[in-house]
């Protein structure tokens, strides 16, 4: 039998089917139903924030957060160039300008000193992205935001369950976002969440999310809003996933530890847990010496039935964002040399042994 190990697949072994069937039986399948409020409430309780708003995906969560803060044309938002494209596209949706900063070599997260250098009188917010589940330097970023009277937004799409100094990411910013796409640590298929401790921001986000519907008059809309609502079916899956969240996060960290042990002494750099943080290891990632080795190794693994992904290409190098020449060497180095290895919760020890022994074979290291 031919081996096939995907880079990711969701774990759906809890109450997902039962709760979805309940939605179908009740006929509440769209943007109303009991699971939406339950998911929002339980998610807020889990990470420790006051308010949570379910939305249809992580990208619109970002857009909604930016709109809620009043980010618009003429504004600047500082963002790491080493991120998934959605972080930057959402800024452009508002008409604002993304201002790119480089990453720290140690953690791969945005470099606070670079952030300081890029602040101008047009800067309205810092968008901190917790790449691959490792937290950003939140103390420094909060300090910079406060000193300059600008907003701090957290994009925690890849970092559900990660902690910075014992606090969950997503609880430091003025407003924060999560994604529940099928490859995230907890999933709803498609879905996202906007969270905040600010009642005013919560009310603004709710208003914008639901087509600008006025609270005081039925079917009366007093602003141009958006249809960014989550469905009851997606929320039902989310409730079931939250019930197993601790198990899923624990398993992801176990997988990371197994990889670290088995890849020791190979010519690869591992995305390590650095500082007083709790890394949820959404993806387990490595760096090799150069892009040629990266591509060759990925092809070698694919031939053995092992799917991998390249790390994100720095956004400042992409056609629509490269009109002004910029150089961000750390982000470029990670982007050209990085590989995401299979990281799904149900990955077993036999599969990890097969993956790591295959990597050893590529590097001509004797396999025990």
KEKE-3310 file (N, C-alpha, C; in steps of 0.2 Angstrom, whole numbers, plus 5000, padded with zeros to 4 digits):
npx = (5004:5003:5011:5004:5005:4997:5000:4992:4977:4961:4956:4942:4935:4926:4911:4906:4898:4886:4882:4881:4871:4861:4859:4854:4842:4835:4833:4840:4852:4859:4863:4858:4854:4857:4870:4879:4880:4884:4897:4904:4903:4910:4922:4927:4928:4937:4950:4950:4944:4933:4923:4918:4916:4909:4913:4913:4926:4944:4950:4940:4938:4950:4948:4936:4940:4950:4941:4933:4941:4942:4951:4957:4958:4973:4979:4992:4997:5007:5015:5021:5032:5034:5022:5006:4997:4984:4984:4990:4982:4970:4972:4974:4961:4954:4959:4970:4988:5000:5014:5029:5039:5054:5058:5062:5077:5077:5064:5056:5046:5038:5050:5052:5060:5062:5049:5047:5056:5048:5037:5026:5018:5006:5004:4993:4990:4998:5000:5001:5007:5006:5016:5015:5011:5020:5022:5022:5033:5025:5025:5034:5029:5016:5020:5026:5015:5007:5016:5015:5002:4994:4984:4984:4984:4980:4984:4980:4978:4985:4988:4980:4978:4992:5003:5009:5019:5011:4998:4985:4988:4980:4974:4980:4980:4971:4961:4958:4961:4955:4957:4948:4950:4951:4963:4967:4971:4960:4945:4932:4929:4926:4929:4930:4935:4933:4939:4938:4941:4934:4920:4914:4921:4917:4903:4903:4909:4900:4889:4894:4897:4884:4877:4875:4864:4852:4849:4838:4827:4818:4824:4830:4844:4858:4871:4884:4886:4892:4891:4896:4894:4895:4889:4877:4879:4893:4897:4893:4901:4913:4910:4911:4924:4931:4928:4938:4950:4961:4966:4970:4979:4989:4993:4999:5010:5017:5020:5028:5039:5043:5048:5058:5067:5070:5076:5087:5104:5104:5107:5098:5088:5077:5061:5060:5054:5055:5060:5048:5036:5022:5022:5011:5013:5006:5010:5024:5040:5055:5071:5082:5098:5098:5088:5088:5091:5080:5069:5073:5073:5059:5054:5059:5054:5040:5040:5041:5028:5025:5018:5023:5024:5030:5038:5030:5031:5039:5029:5032:5039:5030:5021:5010:5014:5027:5031:5038:5055:5061:5071:5071:5080:5080:5067:5066:5076:5070:5059:5064:5070:5063:5052:5037:5032:5022:5009:4997:4985:4982:4993:5004:5016:5023:5022:5028:5041:5044:5043:5054:5065:5065:5070:5082:5088:5088:5098:5109:5111:5114:5101:5093)
npy = (4994:5011:5024:5038:5053:5067:5085:5091:5088:5088:5084:5076:5069:5070:5077:5082:5077:5074:5087:5094:5087:5090:5103:5101:5094:5103:5113:5125:5132:5142:5159:5160:5153:5141:5137:5147:5158:5150:5145:5157:5162:5152:5151:5164:5163:5153:5158:5169:5182:5196:5198:5190:5187:5178:5174:5172:5168:5168:5179:5189:5191:5198:5210:5215:5218:5228:5238:5241:5248:5259:5261:5267:5274:5282:5280:5271:5254:5244:5229:5212:5207:5193:5183:5176:5180:5185:5193:5205:5208:5211:5224:5232:5231:5240:5252:5257:5258:5245:5243:5236:5226:5218:5201:5193:5183:5173:5169:5171:5180:5197:5210:5220:5232:5236:5239:5251:5259:5262:5269:5283:5299:5295:5282:5270:5258:5243:5228:5213:5197:5181:5170:5153:5149:5153:5165:5183:5196:5202:5211:5221:5226:5230:5241:5250:5253:5259:5270:5278:5280:5272:5259:5241:5226:5209:5196:5181:5169:5157:5153:5148:5144:5146:5154:5169:5173:5166:5170:5169:5171:5184:5190:5202:5213:5228:5223:5207:5193:5177:5161:5148:5139:5123:5118:5122:5123:5121:5119:5125:5121:5132:5148:5161:5172:5187:5195:5205:5216:5227:5236:5245:5243:5230:5232:5240:5231:5221:5228:5231:5219:5213:5218:5231:5233:5241:5242:5247:5246:5236:5228:5240:5249:5257:5260:5257:5240:5223:5206:5196:5185:5170:5153:5143:5129:5129:5134:5125:5114:5120:5122:5108:5106:5114:5108:5098:5105:5106:5093:5092:5103:5099:5087:5092:5098:5087:5080:5089:5089:5075:5076:5085:5078:5067:5073:5078:5084:5084:5093:5104:5118:5121:5127:5134:5135:5150:5160:5166:5158:5149:5138:5133:5126:5126:5123:5112:5117:5118:5124:5124:5124:5131:5138:5129:5116:5115:5114:5102:5093:5093:5088:5075:5070:5071:5061:5050:5050:5059:5074:5091:5109:5124:5137:5153:5165:5180:5194:5207:5204:5200:5202:5212:5220:5224:5236:5246:5245:5234:5228:5214:5205:5194:5189:5185:5175:5165:5163:5158:5146:5138:5124:5117:5103:5088:5090:5087:5083:5069:5062:5049:5039:5030:5036:5048:5043:5038:5049:5057:5048:5047:5060:5059:5050:5058:5067:5058:5052:5039:5028:5022)
npz = (5000:4996:5004:5012:5019:5024:5025:5034:5043:5050:5067:5071:5081:5092:5098:5086:5075:5082:5086:5075:5068:5077:5074:5060:5063:5070:5061:5062:5053:5048:5051:5064:5080:5093:5095:5091:5100:5111:5107:5105:5119:5126:5120:5123:5137:5138:5133:5141:5139:5138:5128:5113:5095:5083:5067:5048:5043:5045:5038:5036:5049:5053:5044:5049:5062:5059:5053:5064:5072:5065:5055:5040:5023:5020:5032:5041:5044:5054:5050:5050:5037:5035:5035:5033:5019:5021:5032:5028:5016:5022:5028:5017:5011:5019:5014:5019:5022:5022:5032:5031:5042:5048:5054:5070:5072:5081:5085:5074:5074:5073:5073:5087:5088:5074:5072:5080:5073:5061:5064:5061:5059:5053:5057:5063:5069:5076:5069:5076:5072:5077:5071:5066:5078:5088:5101:5099:5104:5116:5127:5124:5112:5116:5125:5115:5107:5117:5121:5109:5107:5099:5091:5096:5087:5087:5077:5079:5072:5069:5082:5092:5109:5112:5123:5131:5144:5153:5149:5138:5120:5110:5120:5123:5114:5108:5101:5094:5083:5077:5068:5061:5051:5041:5044:5056:5074:5082:5073:5062:5050:5040:5047:5060:5073:5082:5096:5111:5125:5126:5127:5119:5107:5104:5102:5091:5082:5081:5075:5063:5057:5055:5043:5046:5054:5063:5080:5086:5077:5067:5053:5048:5043:5047:5044:5032:5031:5034:5028:5038:5046:5056:5054:5061:5061:5058:5070:5079:5077:5081:5095:5099:5096:5105:5116:5116:5116:5125:5124:5111:5109:5118:5112:5100:5105:5110:5098:5092:5101:5099:5086:5087:5095:5087:5075:5080:5078:5065:5049:5051:5056:5070:5073:5087:5104:5112:5126:5139:5135:5129:5116:5104:5093:5080:5067:5064:5061:5051:5046:5032:5024:5012:4998:4987:4993:5001:4992:4985:4996:4999:4988:4988:4999:4996:4986:4993:4999:5008:5012:5012:5017:5010:5020:5023:5010:5011:5011:5006:4995:4985:4970:4970:4981:4980:4974:4979:4983:4995:5008:5019:5027:5037:5037:5023:5023:5031:5024:5011:5015:5023:5029:5032:5042:5042:5054:5060:5073:5075:5070:5071:5081:5073:5060:5062:5064:5052:5044:5049:5048:5034:5031:5036:5028:5016:5020:5020:5032:5044:5047:5061)
capx = (5000:5007:5010:5002:5004:4996:5004:4987:4970:4958:4954:4935:4933:4922:4904:4905:4893:4880:4880:4879:4865:4856:4857:4850:4836:4831:4833:4844:4858:4862:4867:4855:4854:4860:4877:4883:4881:4888:4903:4907:4904:4915:4928:4929:4930:4943:4956:4950:4943:4926:4919:4920:4911:4910:4913:4913:4932:4949:4952:4935:4939:4955:4945:4931:4944:4952:4936:4930:4946:4942:4957:4955:4963:4978:4982:4997:4997:5014:5014:5027:5032:5034:5016:5001:4995:4978:4986:4991:4977:4965:4974:4973:4954:4952:4962:4976:4994:5004:5021:5032:5045:5057:5057:5068:5079:5076:5057:5052:5040:5040:5055:5050:5065:5060:5042:5049:5058:5043:5031:5026:5012:5001:5003:4987:4990:5003:4996:5006:5005:5009:5017:5016:5010:5025:5020:5026:5036:5020:5027:5038:5024:5011:5024:5027:5008:5005:5020:5014:4995:4991:4981:4988:4979:4984:4982:4981:4975:4989:4991:4975:4982:4998:5003:5015:5020:5005:4992:4984:4988:4973:4971:4984:4978:4964:4956:4962:4957:4957:4954:4946:4950:4951:4970:4969:4972:4953:4942:4925:4928:4928:4926:4934:4933:4935:4939:4940:4938:4932:4913:4912:4923:4912:4896:4905:4910:4893:4885:4897:4896:4877:4874:4874:4857:4851:4847:4831:4822:4818:4826:4833:4851:4860:4878:4885:4889:4895:4888:4902:4891:4896:4883:4876:4883:4901:4898:4892:4908:4917:4909:4914:4931:4933:4928:4944:4955:4967:4969:4973:4985:4994:4996:5003:5016:5020:5022:5034:5045:5046:5051:5065:5072:5072:5079:5093:5111:5104:5108:5092:5086:5070:5058:5060:5051:5060:5057:5043:5030:5020:5021:5006:5016:5001:5014:5031:5044:5062:5075:5088:5104:5096:5082:5089:5090:5073:5065:5075:5070:5052:5052:5062:5048:5034:5041:5039:5021:5025:5017:5025:5023:5035:5036:5027:5035:5038:5024:5035:5042:5025:5020:5006:5017:5034:5032:5044:5060:5063:5075:5070:5084:5078:5061:5068:5080:5066:5054:5067:5073:5058:5048:5032:5031:5015:5008:4990:4985:4982:5000:5006:5024:5026:5022:5034:5047:5044:5045:5061:5070:5066:5074:5089:5090:5090:5105:5114:5113:5112:5095:5094)
capy = (5000:5017:5028:5045:5057:5074:5090:5093:5086:5090:5079:5077:5063:5072:5078:5086:5075:5075:5094:5096:5084:5094:5109:5099:5092:5109:5117:5131:5130:5148:5163:5160:5146:5141:5136:5153:5161:5145:5145:5164:5163:5147:5153:5170:5160:5148:5162:5174:5189:5198:5197:5186:5188:5173:5177:5167:5166:5172:5185:5194:5193:5204:5215:5218:5221:5235:5243:5242:5253:5265:5261:5269:5277:5287:5277:5265:5249:5240:5222:5208:5204:5186:5182:5174:5185:5188:5199:5211:5210:5214:5231:5235:5231:5246:5258:5259:5256:5241:5245:5230:5225:5211:5196:5191:5176:5168:5167:5172:5185:5203:5213:5227:5238:5238:5242:5258:5263:5263:5273:5289:5302:5291:5275:5270:5252:5238:5221:5208:5191:5175:5165:5146:5147:5156:5172:5189:5200:5206:5217:5227:5229:5234:5247:5254:5255:5264:5276:5281:5281:5268:5252:5235:5221:5203:5191:5174:5164:5151:5153:5147:5139:5149:5159:5173:5174:5163:5173:5167:5176:5186:5194:5208:5218:5231:5219:5202:5188:5170:5158:5141:5135:5116:5116:5126:5118:5119:5121:5124:5121:5139:5152:5165:5175:5193:5196:5211:5217:5234:5235:5249:5240:5225:5234:5242:5225:5217:5232:5231:5212:5211:5222:5238:5233:5245:5239:5250:5246:5230:5229:5246:5249:5264:5261:5251:5235:5217:5200:5192:5180:5163:5149:5139:5123:5130:5136:5118:5111:5124:5120:5102:5106:5117:5103:5094:5109:5105:5087:5094:5107:5094:5082:5095:5099:5080:5079:5094:5086:5069:5079:5088:5072:5063:5077:5081:5083:5085:5100:5108:5122:5120:5133:5133:5139:5155:5164:5164:5157:5142:5137:5128:5122:5124:5119:5111:5120:5118:5128:5120:5128:5136:5136:5123:5110:5115:5111:5095:5089:5093:5083:5069:5068:5070:5055:5045:5050:5064:5081:5097:5115:5129:5143:5159:5170:5187:5198:5212:5201:5198:5207:5218:5223:5225:5241:5250:5240:5234:5222:5211:5199:5188:5186:5182:5169:5160:5162:5154:5140:5134:5119:5114:5096:5086:5092:5086:5080:5062:5060:5044:5039:5027:5041:5053:5039:5037:5056:5059:5043:5049:5066:5057:5047:5063:5070:5053:5050:5032:5027:5016)
capz = (5000:4995:5010:5010:5025:5023:5030:5039:5043:5056:5071:5072:5085:5097:5097:5080:5071:5086:5087:5068:5067:5081:5069:5055:5066:5072:5055:5063:5050:5046:5056:5070:5083:5100:5095:5090:5107:5115:5105:5107:5126:5128:5117:5127:5143:5137:5132:5146:5137:5140:5122:5107:5090:5078:5060:5044:5042:5049:5035:5038:5056:5052:5041:5054:5068:5057:5052:5070:5075:5061:5051:5033:5018:5023:5038:5041:5049:5054:5050:5048:5030:5036:5037:5028:5015:5023:5037:5024:5012:5026:5029:5010:5010:5022:5010:5023:5019:5026:5032:5033:5046:5048:5060:5074:5070:5086:5086:5068:5075:5071:5077:5090:5086:5068:5073:5083:5067:5056:5066:5058:5061:5050:5060:5067:5073:5075:5068:5078:5070:5080:5066:5067:5085:5093:5102:5098:5110:5118:5132:5120:5107:5120:5127:5109:5106:5122:5120:5103:5107:5093:5093:5095:5085:5087:5073:5082:5067:5070:5088:5097:5114:5114:5129:5132:5151:5156:5147:5131:5115:5109:5126:5124:5110:5109:5098:5092:5079:5076:5062:5062:5044:5042:5046:5062:5079:5082:5067:5061:5043:5039:5053:5063:5079:5084:5103:5114:5132:5126:5126:5113:5101:5103:5099:5084:5077:5080:5071:5056:5055:5053:5038:5049:5056:5068:5086:5088:5072:5063:5046:5047:5042:5048:5041:5027:5035:5030:5030:5040:5051:5056:5054:5067:5059:5060:5078:5083:5076:5086:5102:5100:5096:5111:5122:5116:5115:5129:5122:5104:5110:5122:5107:5096:5108:5110:5091:5092:5105:5096:5080:5090:5097:5081:5070:5083:5075:5057:5047:5050:5062:5072:5076:5094:5109:5115:5131:5144:5131:5128:5109:5102:5087:5075:5062:5066:5055:5051:5041:5029:5022:5006:4995:4983:4998:5003:4986:4984:5001:4999:4982:4990:5004:4992:4982:4998:5001:5014:5010:5016:5014:5011:5025:5020:5007:5013:5007:5002:4988:4980:4965:4972:4987:4979:4970:4982:4984:5002:5010:5025:5027:5041:5034:5017:5024:5033:5018:5006:5018:5028:5028:5037:5041:5044:5061:5063:5080:5074:5068:5076:5081:5067:5055:5064:5063:5044:5041:5051:5044:5027:5031:5038:5021:5011:5022:5020:5039:5045:5050:5066)
cpx = (5004:5005:5008:5001:5003:5000:4999:4981:4967:4956:4946:4932:4928:4915:4902:4899:4886:4878:4877:4872:4859:4854:4852:4843:4831:4830:4836:4851:4862:4865:4863:4855:4858:4868:4882:4885:4885:4895:4907:4908:4910:4922:4931:4932:4936:4950:4956:4949:4935:4921:4922:4914:4913:4909:4914:4920:4937:4951:4947:4936:4944:4952:4940:4935:4947:4947:4933:4935:4946:4947:4954:4960:4967:4981:4987:4996:5004:5012:5020:5026:5032:5027:5012:4998:4988:4979:4987:4986:4971:4966:4972:4965:4951:4954:4968:4982:4998:5011:5025:5038:5047:5056:5063:5070:5077:5069:5053:5047:5043:5045:5053:5054:5063:5053:5043:5051:5053:5037:5032:5019:5005:4999:4997:4986:4996:4998:5001:5003:5009:5010:5018:5014:5014:5023:5025:5029:5030:5021:5030:5032:5018:5014:5024:5020:5006:5009:5018:5006:4992:4988:4986:4983:4983:4980:4984:4978:4978:4991:4986:4979:4989:4998:5010:5014:5013:4998:4991:4985:4981:4970:4975:4982:4972:4959:4960:4957:4960:4954:4953:4945:4952:4958:4972:4969:4965:4950:4935:4923:4931:4925:4932:4931:4936:4934:4941:4938:4935:4924:4911:4915:4919:4906:4897:4905:4904:4889:4888:4896:4890:4874:4872:4867:4857:4847:4840:4826:4823:4819:4828:4840:4854:4867:4878:4889:4891:4891:4894:4900:4894:4889:4883:4879:4890:4902:4897:4898:4913:4916:4912:4921:4934:4933:4934:4950:4961:4970:4973:4979:4991:4997:5000:5010:5020:5023:5029:5040:5048:5050:5058:5070:5074:5076:5086:5099:5110:5105:5102:5091:5079:5067:5056:5056:5056:5057:5052:5037:5028:5018:5016:5008:5010:5005:5021:5035:5051:5065:5081:5093:5102:5090:5082:5088:5083:5068:5067:5072:5063:5050:5054:5056:5042:5034:5040:5032:5020:5024:5020:5023:5029:5033:5033:5032:5034:5034:5027:5038:5036:5023:5016:5009:5024:5036:5038:5049:5061:5067:5074:5074:5082:5072:5062:5072:5075:5061:5057:5069:5069:5054:5043:5031:5024:5015:5001:4990:4985:4988:5002:5014:5027:5026:5028:5041:5049:5047:5052:5066:5071:5070:5081:5092:5092:5097:5110:5116:5110:5106:5095:5088)
cpy = (5006:5021:5035:5049:5065:5079:5092:5090:5087:5083:5080:5071:5064:5072:5082:5084:5076:5082:5096:5093:5087:5100:5107:5097:5098:5114:5124:5130:5136:5152:5165:5153:5146:5140:5142:5156:5157:5145:5152:5164:5158:5149:5159:5167:5156:5153:5167:5181:5190:5196:5194:5186:5183:5176:5171:5164:5170:5179:5190:5196:5199:5210:5219:5221:5228:5240:5245:5248:5259:5266:5262:5272:5282:5285:5272:5260:5245:5233:5218:5206:5197:5184:5179:5180:5189:5194:5205:5213:5214:5222:5235:5236:5238:5253:5260:5256:5251:5243:5239:5231:5218:5207:5196:5184:5171:5165:5167:5177:5192:5206:5220:5233:5240:5241:5250:5262:5265:5267:5280:5293:5299:5284:5275:5263:5248:5231:5216:5201:5185:5169:5158:5144:5150:5163:5177:5191:5205:5212:5223:5230:5233:5241:5252:5257:5261:5271:5281:5282:5278:5262:5247:5230:5215:5198:5184:5168:5157:5150:5151:5142:5142:5154:5163:5175:5172:5165:5171:5172:5178:5190:5201:5214:5222:5227:5213:5197:5181:5167:5151:5137:5128:5114:5119:5121:5116:5122:5121:5123:5127:5143:5156:5168:5182:5194:5203:5212:5224:5234:5239:5246:5234:5227:5237:5236:5221:5221:5231:5224:5210:5215:5229:5238:5237:5241:5241:5249:5240:5231:5236:5246:5256:5266:5256:5246:5229:5211:5195:5187:5173:5159:5145:5132:5123:5131:5129:5114:5114:5122:5113:5102:5109:5112:5098:5098:5107:5098:5088:5098:5103:5089:5086:5097:5092:5079:5083:5091:5080:5071:5081:5083:5069:5067:5080:5079:5082:5092:5104:5112:5122:5126:5132:5137:5143:5159:5161:5163:5150:5141:5132:5124:5120:5120:5118:5112:5119:5123:5124:5126:5133:5134:5130:5116:5110:5112:5104:5091:5088:5088:5076:5066:5067:5063:5049:5045:5055:5071:5086:5103:5120:5134:5148:5163:5177:5191:5204:5210:5199:5204:5213:5222:5225:5231:5246:5244:5240:5227:5220:5205:5193:5185:5182:5175:5164:5158:5157:5147:5136:5129:5117:5107:5094:5087:5091:5082:5072:5058:5055:5043:5035:5031:5046:5049:5039:5044:5057:5054:5045:5056:5064:5054:5052:5066:5064:5051:5043:5032:5021:5011)
cpz = (5000:5001:5008:5017:5023:5027:5035:5038:5050:5060:5073:5076:5091:5096:5091:5077:5075:5086:5080:5066:5071:5077:5064:5057:5068:5067:5056:5060:5048:5051:5062:5073:5089:5100:5094:5096:5111:5113:5106:5115:5128:5126:5121:5134:5143:5137:5138:5143:5138:5134:5116:5102:5085:5071:5055:5042:5045:5045:5036:5045:5057:5050:5046:5060:5065:5056:5059:5074:5071:5056:5043:5029:5022:5029:5037:5046:5049:5055:5048:5041:5030:5039:5032:5025:5017:5028:5033:5019:5016:5027:5022:5009:5013:5018:5014:5020:5024:5026:5035:5038:5046:5054:5064:5072:5075:5086:5080:5068:5074:5076:5080:5088:5079:5068:5075:5077:5062:5058:5064:5061:5058:5053:5065:5071:5071:5074:5070:5076:5073:5075:5068:5074:5090:5095:5101:5105:5113:5123:5128:5115:5111:5123:5121:5107:5111:5122:5114:5102:5100:5095:5092:5093:5085:5082:5075:5078:5068:5077:5094:5102:5116:5119:5129:5140:5154:5154:5139:5126:5113:5114:5127:5120:5112:5106:5094:5087:5079:5070:5064:5055:5046:5045:5052:5068:5082:5076:5067:5054:5040:5045:5056:5070:5080:5092:5105:5121:5132:5123:5120:5107:5099:5100:5092:5079:5076:5075:5064:5053:5052:5048:5040:5051:5062:5074:5088:5083:5068:5056:5044:5048:5042:5046:5036:5031:5030:5032:5032:5046:5050:5056:5060:5067:5061:5067:5082:5082:5081:5093:5104:5100:5102:5117:5122:5115:5118:5126:5115:5105:5113:5116:5102:5099:5109:5103:5090:5095:5102:5089:5082:5092:5091:5075:5073:5079:5068:5055:5046:5057:5063:5074:5083:5098:5113:5120:5135:5140:5131:5120:5108:5096:5082:5069:5065:5060:5056:5045:5039:5027:5017:5003:4990:4987:5000:4998:4985:4990:5001:4993:4984:4995:5000:4988:4987:5002:5007:5011:5015:5013:5015:5017:5020:5016:5009:5009:5003:4996:4983:4976:4967:4978:4986:4974:4972:4985:4992:5003:5018:5026:5031:5038:5027:5018:5026:5027:5013:5009:5022:5025:5034:5036:5044:5052:5063:5069:5080:5071:5073:5076:5075:5061:5056:5062:5055:5041:5043:5048:5037:5026:5032:5031:5016:5013:5022:5028:5040:5049:5055:5064)
residu = (UNK:UNK:UNK:UNK:UNK:UNK:UNK:UNK:UNK:UNK:UNK:UNK:UNK:UNK:UNK:UNK:UNK:UNK:UNK:UNK:UNK:UNK:UNK:UNK:UNK:UNK:UNK:UNK:UNK:UNK:UNK:UNK:UNK:UNK:UNK:UNK:UNK:UNK:UNK:UNK:UNK:UNK:UNK:UNK:UNK:UNK:UNK:UNK:UNK:UNK:UNK:UNK:UNK:UNK:UNK:UNK:UNK:UNK:UNK:UNK:UNK:UNK:UNK:UNK:UNK:UNK:UNK:UNK:UNK:UNK:UNK:UNK:UNK:UNK:UNK:UNK:UNK:UNK:UNK:UNK:UNK:UNK:UNK:UNK:UNK:UNK:UNK:UNK:UNK:UNK:UNK:UNK:UNK:UNK:UNK:UNK:UNK:UNK:UNK:UNK:UNK:UNK:UNK:UNK:UNK:UNK:UNK:UNK:UNK:UNK:UNK:UNK:UNK:UNK:UNK:UNK:UNK:UNK:UNK:UNK:UNK:UNK:UNK:UNK:UNK:UNK:UNK:UNK:UNK:UNK:UNK:UNK:UNK:UNK:UNK:UNK:UNK:UNK:UNK:UNK:UNK:UNK:UNK:UNK:UNK:UNK:UNK:UNK:UNK:UNK:UNK:UNK:UNK:UNK:UNK:UNK:UNK:UNK:UNK:UNK:UNK:UNK:UNK:UNK:UNK:UNK:UNK:UNK:UNK:UNK:UNK:UNK:UNK:UNK:UNK:UNK:UNK:UNK:UNK:UNK:UNK:UNK:UNK:UNK:UNK:UNK:UNK:UNK:UNK:UNK:UNK:UNK:UNK:UNK:UNK:UNK:UNK:UNK:UNK:UNK:UNK:UNK:UNK:UNK:UNK:UNK:UNK:UNK:UNK:UNK:UNK:UNK:UNK:UNK:UNK:UNK:UNK:UNK:UNK:UNK:UNK:UNK:UNK:UNK:UNK:UNK:UNK:UNK:UNK:UNK:UNK:UNK:UNK:UNK:UNK:UNK:UNK:UNK:UNK:UNK:UNK:UNK:UNK:UNK:UNK:UNK:UNK:UNK:UNK:UNK:UNK:UNK:UNK:UNK:UNK:UNK:UNK:UNK:UNK:UNK:UNK:UNK:UNK:UNK:UNK:UNK:UNK:UNK:UNK:UNK:UNK:UNK:UNK:UNK:UNK:UNK:UNK:UNK:UNK:UNK:UNK:UNK:UNK:UNK:UNK:UNK:UNK:UNK:UNK:UNK:UNK:UNK:UNK:UNK:UNK:UNK:UNK:UNK:UNK:UNK:UNK:UNK:UNK:UNK:UNK:UNK:UNK:UNK:UNK:UNK:UNK:UNK:UNK:UNK:UNK:UNK:UNK:UNK:UNK:UNK:UNK:UNK:UNK:UNK:UNK:UNK:UNK:UNK:UNK:UNK:UNK:UNK:UNK:UNK:UNK:UNK:UNK:UNK:UNK:UNK:UNK:UNK:UNK:UNK:UNK:UNK:UNK:UNK:UNK:UNK:UNK:UNK:UNK:UNK:UNK:UNK:UNK:UNK:UNK:UNK:UNK:UNK:UNK:UNK:UNK:UNK:UNK:UNK)
# end
